Amino acid sequence: MPRLHRVAVILLSTLALIMPIAWADTPEVLPRPDFHFKGKVGKTYKESDPPEFPQPAQAPKGAPNIVLIMLDDTGFGQYATFGGGIPSPTLDKLAAEGLKYNRFHTTALCSPTRAALLTGRNHHSAATGVITEAATGYDGYTSIIPRSAGSIAEVLRQNGYMTAWVGKNHNTPAWETSAVGPFDRWANGLGFDYFYGFNAGDMNHWDPLLFENRNLVPRSNDPDYHLTEDLADRAIDWVRRSTSISPDKPFFLYVAPGANHSPHHAPEAWINKFKGQFDQGWDAYREATLERQLKLGVVPKGTKLTQRSEGLPAWDSLNADQKRLYARMMEVFAGYAAHVDHHMGRVIDAVKNTPNADNTIFIYIVGDNGASAEGGLEGSLNENLFFNGFPEKWQDNIKHIDELGGPKWFNHFPSAWAHAMSTPFQWTKQVASHFGGTRNPMIISWPQKIKDQGGLRSQFLHVIDIVPTLYEATGVTPPKELNGVAQKPLEGFSFLQTFTDKNAPETHKTQYFEVLVNRGMYHDGWMASSRSFVPWEPTRGEFDPLTAKWELYNIEEDFSQSEDLAQKHPEKLKELEAMFWEEAEKYSVLPLDWRATVRLNAELQGRPSLAGKRDQYVYYEGQVALPDGASPPVLNKSFSVTMNLDIPEIGAEGMIFTHGGLTGGYGIYMREGKAHFVYNMLAIDRYTVSSDVLPKGRVELVMDLEYLGKEGERGKPANVTLSVNGKKVGEGKLPKTVPLQFSLGEGVDVGTDNGSAIDFTYELPFSFTGKIEKVTVDLKD
């Protein structure tokens, strides 16, 4: 064969692998116009042309299935596939069948990354510059994904795909997650025909609050229930059911398990697999991990281990009890992380057994940001302590060392372990300026197209590149108009060519980073970085981003950002800093806002609430799972709960009214004929005020909380009084109260207790055996 002809054949074969499916049948305006019969219509069907029924939208011929998996709070150096110390057979197998990407980037925080993932736009362009619970009323921060940034699921659905989302949402505004919606920004409203999961940022894995589409899922009766396994089961069920019903239709399955976000909940058998494996500590772990990474080739030769991030203690500086506690916290986390790898493997295996499995793109993003340092320097029994600005002490936490990972705690490991999970980089989740917060492993497999099995790709990529790549791979046209709204241009770049060419040119040349004023600016191999606050410090003071220090790294030569070149190349640094401000203005990053936990209080921030601005709230029996964002704002003020009840003659017990759960809140229930008010002070203390024996029949039970703080003071003590039919029957004092939030995921229940329990003296759901006419909450300040 002549040489020129051989070259042409090779070129055509390569193009056949990387060229997208034709876009001829996928319109730029969605939805398609209403059907109109184009034939002749006579007075009767006998004089008319044969009917032509409108046909469902068809995906482009040969369009692949898509399975998109995104883990939570996972560091680059965590799993064995990328050199970490936690075995990951699922990732190993998928990587051996496909490609590993070692320069893929997220935003450093969950909601922002997920909004960017689904829309193909920068997180601020998608109005999600921060988590939904910290939203503010600026364009880049409302947490309301604009209709001009339509999701890929909606586009694929209107082009013939079956779509499902299983797991964590956290992209619906917190004030829109109640039973009355509105639902247009729930998963179903974002283009997913099926949803099974939770809307909050984290979830109790033993007693979760879950929704199937818009409906609350009943609590499981399985004593061995665990959320990760449940999510895997639901994903498998949907894939099997959908492909059985319509095997010729492609599907898009998005699986977002809550792991590895706190709480670090895992079955004891999985935790015990790691007993003693982390006794050497986080410093030794980092060194061993980099050695493994170099050997595997997932980091380039010459990569240096960055210094331990500022403020983190050396392992050798700890005493024996601290080492014992922190090693156990890491064992719990490792069990949790290995457990989710196992169950995601079940999902992948199930998909491989479906029709057209070889034409399935598997995209496994190993983390929506780096590992989380929000457990603080000493680790945490309850992550909500961090979000309320309370530090923890290891001396208190070690008392519960044998309960970690179980249902009593919302536990989290120390910040230094998070830093170790992000080896070889500096910093962790939240720190968008450095790769410890933003660089996550990614694995892609497409058996029909990717032939370089086990290959490594090192092009600079960002999470906004996923959507344009999938559009090109599926042959679906990115719409210019979607559901009547003109669409913003995609801000990511397709990297489809890397599937078949390891030397494919880099398509993503420039990318800004910003979360809580941690800022980064990448351009053509250089990275400027400016950090604001350490991620384990919830209370933050004044800060001036205009005078903050910037660092400079040549990441073509310095993979880990280990050598700051700011002094050597001041002009390059000035160029990148100026570029950041240009990008910030272009993509609605401004105004910069470094406040932390105070932004979590919806009332202080003035965020919308379905509850409205009123002083009285009336609920009836059967009102369950009302999210905290739509519940009465009772923090830092006096209030009363009036319960009109019908108490039976025998066996009166059960939850009457509760707000919150394991991480904080309060509940009023009956047992042994008495009323009990329990105030859960962030799981560390539980204060109980009990009444005398209550009369039978119709009664009015009132809990009155008198807040003792002055206006503007948060978390101060309170007096509690219980009364029945106007007569005082119990009283007590709360030494302190929750200052900022009860829970990320749980709100009000009437007549039962959904989700997790306020205390451990009763078994869920602890439904009330009498009758509740109504419950009235009155705010007094």
Secondary structure, DSSP 8 states (H G I E B T S, - for coil): --HHHHHHHHHHHHHHHHS----TTS-SEES-------S---SSGGGS------------TT--EEEEEE-SS--TTSBGGGT-SB--HHHHHHHHHSEEESSEE--SSHHHHHHHHHHSS-TTTTT-SS-GGG--SSTTTS----TTS--HHHHHHTTT-EEEEEEE---S-GGG-STT---TTSTGGGT-SEEEEESSS---SSS---EETTEE------TT--HHHHHHHHHHHHHHHHHHH-TTS-EEEEEE--TTSSS----HHHHHTTTTTTTT-HHHHHHHHHHHHHHHTSS-TT-------TT---GGGS-HHHHHHHHHHHHHHHHHHHHHHHHHHHHHHHHHTSTTGGGEEEEEE--SSS---TT-TT-BSBHHHHHTT----HHHHGGGGGGTTSTT-B-B--HHHHHHHTTTSS--TT-TTSHHHHB--EEEE-TTT--STTEEE---EEGGGHHHHHHHHHT----SEETTEE-----S---GGGGT-TT------EEEEEETTEEEEEETTEEEEE--S-TT--------TTT---EEEETTT-TT--S--TTT-HHHHHHHHHHHHHHHHHTT--S-----GGGG-HHHHT---TT-S-SEEEE-TT---B-GGGS---TTS-EEEEEEEEE-SS---EEEEEEEETTEEEEEEEETTEEEEEEEETTTEEEEEEEEE--SEEEEEEEEEEE-S-TT--S--EEEEEEETTEEEEEEEES---SS-S-SS--EEESS--SS-SSSSS-TT-B-SSEEEEEEEEE--
